[in-house]
Amino acid sequence: MTITVQAVLDKLMEPVNKIPNTVDTLKFGDPNMVVKGIAITFMATQKVIERAINLGANLLITHEGLFYSHIDHIEIVEESPVYLEKRRLIKESGIAIYRFHDYIHRYQPDGIMVGLIEALGWKTYVEKNQPTSTIVKIPSMSLREIAEYVKGKLGIEFVRTVGNLDGTCTRIGLLAGYRGGGSLSIPLFEKEKLDLIISGEGPEWETPEFIRDAVYQGKQKALMVLGHAESEAPGMKYLAEWIETIFPGIPVHFIPEKPIFQVV
Amino acid sequence: MTITVQAVLDKLMEPVNKIPNTVDTLKFGDPNMVVKGIAITFMATQKVIERAINLGANLLITHEGLFYSHIDHIEIVEESPVYLEKRRLIKESGIAIYRFHDYIHRYQPDGIMVGLIEALGWKTYVEKNQPTSTIVKIPSMSLREIAEYVKGKLGIEFVRTVGNLDGTCTRIGLLAGYRGGGSLSIPLFEKEKLDLIISGEGPEWETPEFIRDAVYQGKQKALMVLGHAESEAPGMKYLAEWIETIFPGIPVHFIPEKPIFQVV
């Protein structure tokens, strides 16, 4: 049985109503090509693309865009040799690259969040899933203990925190990716009576400064910032496991990347 | 001689043509009040406001907004006890609070950048000042050496870097605040033949991932992310020194804050 690139894409988009103006499009490659292998990643870096090709994959599914811009502003990069070399690798290999972002976030529950919860081992603690956040109630731990636990579970070197490391937390809001900004996080603290928000990324002087003021006022609130990739890569790993069960005849590979930042 | 709040504001805005729809407004207080003391900060946290009041200042000048949102989206916070308590402190004290953001960035050169360059001791290395960046050419140093140098000069605990720590850099683009995104930083690398960009803050999968690909392709490029406050507070400190010379009869205090994040 032959499966085309388009057939895989259709299957991935199936659980969700059609999204207009989505960034989830086939960026390169032929939708009618027969899929020989599927590679899945958070961010299709040059290294990830090379690895996918070497593994024999001809369809690469990436959560974030290829050229460093959410809505494919190619004019930002088009004169850069970095862009040209990456584009050449893709074109010459013939690999199909599909961005799978908006659809997986609209799964119910959000597919990226499901993977994060799974990686954290907090599935039994989920109180509710909402479109942009999940609320968990864990056995009471200090912020420091949660930081060490999360680092261990996600295999990451560091997290950034705001708040008292010895303060205990039990009600946690999880927000994957770039959802750590004030407009989503701040109302959530009050609405859900949260002790802690764990998010991927957000502007530094929004939620973090809200927490700073709250703590200074003697309120028990805390924030833990994982990093954008660190918060969403587990969701793409989870997706890889799911795709393997849907297309059992096709080799499926999750390709991780190293952490983007070094702390010096 | 008595100086009113409005007189100070007029003086601060004087070097720049009137900006429509600016966030630089008097957030609290009476413009006709006589100024007894001026406090200046990057971000008017609860602690900074208390300190300003205790120092006898009745005009506080802050670079970023009071309530965790660039364009004063009060609806995000208005039900939060954190907001209510902070607002009460301000109201009861009668302190005037002015946000000075857009105007100082439009100074020629950008006043925030002038303070950053001064703090880094790189004034003699400036090649050119542009509206959103400054290009410096420093004596050749490794990325690791520059990181240590910058940490020492700015008095900060850590920076986050992308790129080879042993790679040498001489042409550097400096972008203060939230200017580290791909649309400003990526074209600047090519246009100015930069080895390194030092920025305040920006989305994690834009410029950082561009650098990762560049380095993987064997190109010498690097990124150093200081943190938003870390990149802009020196500009506000510099402003405090300048204001002291303009209004010699008024006590002027720069109020620093601790770094917002702990790395665990």
HADDOCK unambig.tbl for C-alpha pairs under 7 A between the chains (distance, minus, plus):
assign (segid A and resid 45 and name CA) (segid B and resid 213 and name CA) 6.15 0.50 0.50
assign (segid A and resid 46 and name CA) (segid B and resid 213 and name CA) 5.61 0.50 0.50
assign (segid A and resid 47 and name CA) (segid B and resid 216 and name CA) 6.99 0.50 0.50
assign (segid A and resid 68 and name CA) (segid B and resid 182 and name CA) 6.54 0.50 0.50
assign (segid A and resid 68 and name CA) (segid B and resid 205 and name CA) 6.14 0.50 0.50
assign (segid A and resid 68 and name CA) (segid B and resid 206 and name CA) 4.13 0.50 0.50
assign (segid A and resid 68 and name CA) (segid B and resid 207 and name CA) 6.65 0.50 0.50
assign (segid A and resid 68 and name CA) (segid B and resid 209 and name CA) 6.58 0.50 0.50
assign (segid A and resid 68 and name CA) (segid B and resid 210 and name CA) 6.30 0.50 0.50
assign (segid A and resid 69 and name CA) (segid B and resid 182 and name CA) 6.88 0.50 0.50
assign (segid A and resid 69 and name CA) (segid B and resid 206 and name CA) 5.91 0.50 0.50
assign (segid A and resid 76 and name CA) (segid B and resid 183 and name CA) 5.79 0.50 0.50
assign (segid A and resid 76 and name CA) (segid B and resid 186 and name CA) 6.81 0.50 0.50
assign (segid A and resid 76 and name CA) (segid B and resid 187 and name CA) 6.09 0.50 0.50
assign (segid A and resid 77 and name CA) (segid B and resid 186 and name CA) 6.76 0.50 0.50
assign (segid A and resid 77 and name CA) (segid B and resid 187 and name CA) 6.62 0.50 0.50
assign (segid A and resid 80 and name CA) (segid B and resid 190 and name CA) 6.43 0.50 0.50
assign (segid A and resid 82 and name CA) (segid B and resid 213 and name CA) 6.89 0.50 0.50
assign (segid A and resid 82 and name CA) (segid B and resid 214 and name CA) 5.53 0.50 0.50
assign (segid A and resid 147 and name CA) (segid B and resid 264 and name CA) 6.86 0.50 0.50
assign (segid A and resid 158 and name CA) (segid B and resid 263 and name CA) 6.41 0.50 0.50
assign (segid A and resid 158 and name CA) (segid B and resid 264 and name CA) 5.49 0.50 0.50
assign (segid A and resid 159 and name CA) (segid B and resid 263 and name CA) 5.89 0.50 0.50
assign (segid A and resid 159 and name CA) (segid B and resid 264 and name CA) 5.50 0.50 0.50
assign (segid A and resid 160 and name CA) (segid B and resid 261 and name CA) 5.72 0.50 0.50
assign (segid A and resid 160 and name CA) (segid B and resid 262 and name CA) 5.52 0.50 0.50
assign (segid A and resid 160 and name CA) (segid B and resid 263 and name CA) 4.61 0.50 0.50
assign (segid A and resid 160 and name CA) (segid B and resid 264 and name CA) 6.17 0.50 0.50
assign (segid A and resid 161 and name CA) (segid B and resid 261 and name CA) 5.45 0.50 0.50
assign (segid A and resid 161 and name CA) (segid B and resid 262 and name CA) 5.20 0.50 0.50
assign (segid A and resid 161 and name CA) (segid B and resid 263 and name CA) 6.42 0.50 0.50
assign (segid A and resid 162 and name CA) (segid B and resid 260 and name CA) 6.59 0.50 0.50
assign (segid A and resid 162 and name CA) (segid B and resid 261 and name CA) 5.41 0.50 0.50
assign (segid A and resid 162 and name CA) (segid B and resid 262 and name CA) 6.37 0.50 0.50
assign (segid A and resid 182 and name CA) (segid B and resid 68 and name CA) 6.54 0.50 0.50
assign (segid A and resid 182 and name CA) (segid B and resid 69 and name CA) 6.90 0.50 0.50
assign (segid A and resid 183 and name CA) (segid B and resid 76 and name CA) 5.79 0.50 0.50
assign (segid A and resid 186 and name CA) (segid B and resid 76 and name CA) 6.81 0.50 0.50
assign (segid A and resid 186 and name CA) (segid B and resid 77 and name CA) 6.77 0.50 0.50
assign (segid A and resid 187 and name CA) (segid B and resid 76 and name CA) 6.10 0.50 0.50
assign (segid A and resid 187 and name CA) (segid B and resid 77 and name CA) 6.64 0.50 0.50
assign (segid A and resid 190 and name CA) (segid B and resid 80 and name CA) 6.44 0.50 0.50
assign (segid A and resid 204 and name CA) (segid B and resid 228 and name CA) 6.57 0.50 0.50
assign (segid A and resid 205 and name CA) (segid B and resid 68 and name CA) 6.13 0.50 0.50
assign (segid A and resid 206 and name CA) (segid B and resid 68 and name CA) 4.11 0.50 0.50
assign (segid A and resid 206 and name CA) (segid B and resid 69 and name CA) 5.92 0.50 0.50
assign (segid A and resid 207 and name CA) (segid B and resid 68 and name CA) 6.64 0.50 0.50
assign (segid A and resid 208 and name CA) (segid B and resid 260 and name CA) 6.84 0.50 0.50
assign (segid A and resid 209 and name CA) (segid B and resid 68 and name CA) 6.56 0.50 0.50
assign (segid A and resid 210 and name CA) (segid B and resid 68 and name CA) 6.29 0.50 0.50
assign (segid A and resid 213 and name CA) (segid B and resid 45 and name CA) 6.15 0.50 0.50
assign (segid A and resid 213 and name CA) (segid B and resid 46 and name CA) 5.63 0.50 0.50
assign (segid A and resid 213 and name CA) (segid B and resid 82 and name CA) 6.91 0.50 0.50
assign (segid A and resid 214 and name CA) (segid B and resid 82 and name CA) 5.54 0.50 0.50
assign (segid A and resid 228 and name CA) (segid B and resid 204 and name CA) 6.57 0.50 0.50
assign (segid A and resid 260 and name CA) (segid B and resid 162 and name CA) 6.57 0.50 0.50
assign (segid A and resid 260 and name CA) (segid B and resid 208 and name CA) 6.82 0.50 0.50
assign (segid A and resid 261 and name CA) (segid B and resid 160 and name CA) 5.70 0.50 0.50
assign (segid A and resid 261 and name CA) (segid B and resid 161 and name CA) 5.44 0.50 0.50
assign (segid A and resid 261 and name CA) (segid B and resid 162 and name CA) 5.40 0.50 0.50
assign (segid A and resid 262 and name CA) (segid B and resid 160 and name CA) 5.49 0.50 0.50
assign (segid A and resid 262 and name CA) (segid B and resid 161 and name CA) 5.19 0.50 0.50
assign (segid A and resid 262 and name CA) (segid B and resid 162 and name CA) 6.36 0.50 0.50
assign (segid A and resid 263 and name CA) (segid B and resid 158 and name CA) 6.42 0.50 0.50
assign (segid A and resid 263 and name CA) (segid B and resid 159 and name CA) 5.89 0.50 0.50
assign (segid A and resid 263 and name CA) (segid B and resid 160 and name CA) 4.61 0.50 0.50
assign (segid A and resid 263 and name CA) (segid B and resid 161 and name CA) 6.43 0.50 0.50
assign (segid A and resid 264 and name CA) (segid B and resid 147 and name CA) 6.86 0.50 0.50
assign (segid A and resid 264 and name CA) (segid B and resid 158 and name CA) 5.52 0.50 0.50
assign (segid A and resid 264 and name CA) (segid B and resid 159 and name CA) 5.51 0.50 0.50
assign (segid A and resid 264 and name CA) (segid B and resid 160 and name CA) 6.16 0.50 0.50
